[in-house]
Amino acid sequence: MYSWIVFWYNAHMSYQILLYYKYVEVTDPTAIKLWQRTLCQQLDLKGRIIVAPEGINGTVEGPIDNINQYVRAMREYPPFNTIKYKRSEGTGTAFPNLSVKVRADIISNSVAEWDVNPAHMTGKYLTADELHEWYESGKKFYLVDMRNDYEHKSGHFENAILPELENFRDLPKVLPQLQQLTDAPVVTVCTGGVRCEKATGFLVKHGMQDVYQLQDGIVTYMEKYPNQHFKGKLYVFDDRVLMGFDTDSPQHEIVGRCSVCQKPSEQYVNCTNDECHRHLICCEECLSTRTPFTCPQGCRA
């Protein structure tokens, strides 16, 4: 029944956004970059794709028929034929242009130095159904949010540990805190799964044993279990900024709080200080009295 509903829903969207990644050896990243750019231009797709020796990571948007053609083309290339794609409704304007780049790694171009290859070292997979059952059964576990600190301001799992990660590359700074979690399983979560592949490998490399990752990311859990143990909306790196499922339901909670007055809000704004540009939540009322908008508690150095 669930699969039929998803099929019907997808078939009636005019635009789709595709989120995917794959850790796999790429022998010629530059050639893959040129192929991806040409393919996306032919299909009128916009978005961001990163290619690295360790794999590919992409988010693209386009007309649904073109998205389907893109997936078919990807499946014809053996290293990418097992990629799992997360689809969501697009607007046609989620991305202003197309960016295809070669980087040292497929996340932030700054964690290759961790020397963690998820194809060989990563955490155990926990499906959305299994995580939901863990919550429902009252099982003891630690859920660690591996997203940047501003991302979980608008939404996060119940009882989640929210480390102060200004950037994903800051994970080594909070490693001592996480290494204290030894009496129950540790479950890591992120938007689509790509960061948790690397993060759990990093934790395992540094001696942690019972480490899991939410398979296919928060977006998959939200789609199957809207407004349940994940509260609020999911931050996404495109012009939508936030996404959710069944957000008109009475069960939907506004988790975000205005950084000025602390009232519920789901509106992100950027600090206008050129040396900061921190991403914060600010309600319309407070924003109207703080122009230009700068960090209420002071900008980070």
N, C-alpha and C positions, 0 to 999 in steps of 0.2 A: 504493500500500500504506500509506504513512504517513498519508495523508488518511483512509483507512478506519479505521485504528486510532484516530486522534483522534476521529472521529465516534462510534465505538463507546464510547470512554472517556467522552466528554461525555454520551452518552445514558444512561449508567448512574450518573451522579452525582445526588444529591438536591439539592445546593446548588452554585451556581457563583458565582465572583467574576469580575466583569467589569472590566477595566482598559482605559481608552481616553482619547484626547484628539483635538482637532482645532483647528488654527489657521485660523480663518476669521472674517470680519467679522461681528460680532454687533451689530446696530443698537439693540436694546433688551434689554440684559442682565437687567434686572429682570423683564421679561415672561418671558424664558427661565427665570429662576430659579423663578418661580411655577409655570410649566408643569412643570419638572423635579420640583419638590417634590410637586405634585399627582400626577404620574405615578408617582413612586416610592411614595408613600403608598398609592395604589390597588393597586399590585402588591406591597406589603409588602417593599420593598427598603430596605436600610440601607446607609450608606456616606457618602462625601464627594464632593461635586460643586462645582467652582469655575467660575463663568461670568464672563467679562470681555469687553470690547470686541474683544479679539483672538481669542476662541474659547471652548472648553469643555474641562475636564479632570476626569475622574471615575473613581471606583472604587466599585462597588456590589456587594452580595451579596444573593442571594435564591434561592428554589426555581427549579430550572432552567427550568420552564415559564414562570415569571414573567420570568426573565431574557430568554428568547426573545421574549416579548411586548414587553419594554422595547426590545430591539434593533429589532423591527419598527416600533414607534412612532417611534424615532429615524430610521429610514430613510425614513419618510414625510415628514420635514421636510427640504426640499432642502439647506440649508446643512450638514446633518449626515449626508447619505445615503451618503457615501463613507468614513465613519469605519471604521477597522480596530479590531476588538475582540480583546483577549487574554483568554482564558478559563482559569481554573484552578479546581481543586476547592475548594469552600467547606466550612465547618463549621456554618454557620447562626448562628455567634456571632462572626464576624470583626469586626463593627462593633457597638458598643452602641446606636447611634442613626443617624438620618439628618441630615446637614448639607449644606445647599445655600446657597452664598454668592456674592455678587457682589464681585469683587476688581478691582484695577487690572491684574493680569496673571494668567495661569492656573497659575503655578508657586508663587510665594512672596509675592505682593503687594508685592515690593520690587525687582523688576528691570525694571519698566516704564521706569525712567529710563535704561536702556541704549539705548533707542530702536532696538530690533532687532525687526523683524517677520518671523518665519520664513516667512510667506507670500510674502515678496519677497527675503529674504536668509537663507540657511542653507547648511549644508555638503552635500556630495554623499552620497547614500545608499549604504551598503554592506550587502548582505543578510547574514543569518546564514550562508548557504552560502558567500558570497564571503569573509567573514571567516575561516571555517573553512579554506577553501582557502589563504588567506594564511598562516595558521599552519602548515598541513601542508606548504606549499611552501618554507617558510623565508624568505619575502619579508621584507625589512626594512621595518618600519613602527613608529610609536610609538602605543601604545594608552593613552589618557588616560581615567581614571575620573572622571566628572563628578559623582559622588555625594558626599554629606557624608562626612566622614572616619570616623564611626562605622559607616556602612553597609558599607564594604568590609573591615571587620575580620573579618566572618564569611565572606566569599567575594569573589573577584576573579579577573580573567583573568591568565594567565601573563604575566610580564614587564610587567605594567601599571605605568604611572606613576600614583601615588596622591597627588595634590596635597593639601595641608593645607587642606581646605575645611570649616570648621566649619558653614557654611551655603552654599547655592548662590550667594547674593548676594556671596560673597567671591571669586568668579572673577576680578574685576579685579586682586586682590592677587597672583595667581599668573600673570597675563598675561605679565610679562617672562620668567618661566621657560619658558613654553610657546612664546614667540616665538623661542627659541633652537633649536627643533626644525625645522630647515630642510632637512635632507638626506634626508628620507624622508617618506612620507605620515603624517599625524596622524589617528588614528581615535578618536573620542570615544564613550563608552558611558555609559548610565544604565539605570535599571530598565526603563522602558517606552518611552523615546524622547523624552518631552516636554521634558526638560531639555536634551538634546543639540540639539534643534531650535534652541533659543535660544542655547545655548553656542557652537555652530559659527557661527551668524550673528554673534555677538559677536567671535569670532576672525577671521572673514573681514572684518568691519568694521574691525578693527585690523591689517589688512595680511597676515594669514596666507593662504597660497595653496592648498596641497594638503591640504584639510581634509575629513574624512569623518565620518559618524555611523552607528552601528549601527542599521539600520532596525528599528523595532518593539522595540528594547531588548534588554537582557540576558535577560529572561524568554523571549524567542523563541529565542535561541541555546541556552539551557539545555534547552528542551523538545525541540529537534531534535538536540542533541549533549550529552546529559547526561553529567556527570563527565568531560568532555574538557578543553578549554582554559580553561573557567571552573571554578575549583576552589572547593569549599565550598558554602555555601547563600546564597540571595539574601535580603537584608533587604527586608521589605515593611512598609508603614505601616498595618497592621491588627493585630488580636489574635493572628494567627498568628506575627507577628514575623519568622519565617524560613520560606522555602519552598525546595524542591528537587525534583529528578526522579531516580528510581531511587536514592534515598539509602540503601537497604539493600544496594546493590551493593558488592562489594569495592573498586571503583574510586573510591567516594566518599571524599573526604578531608575531615577536620575542619580547616579553616583557622584558625578562631578560637582565640585564646589568652587564658586568664584574665589579667585585668589585674593580679592580685596575684601568682600563682605561675607564670604563663606555661605552664601545662599546657593541652592541647587542651580546648576547651569551645565550645559553641554557645548558651550561656545569657546573654541580655542582662538587665541590671538597671539601674535608675536610681539615680543619686546622690541621697541623701535630703536633701542640703543645699538648702534652698529657693532659694538664690541661684545654684544650679548646675543640678541635675537632668540632668547629663550622662549619656548612654547608654553603658554599658560592658559588656564581657563579664566574667563572674565565675563560676567553677565552684561547685558546690554545697558542696564542702568549705570553700572560703575564705569563701563567703557566710555559712556557719553560724558563723564566728568573727568576722565583721565586721558586727554588727547594732547600730545602723543602719549601712547601707553608705554610705561616702563615697569619693570618688576616692582611690585609693592614692597617686598622685603629687601630690595636692593639687588643689583645685578651681580651675577657670578663673575669672579675675576677671570 
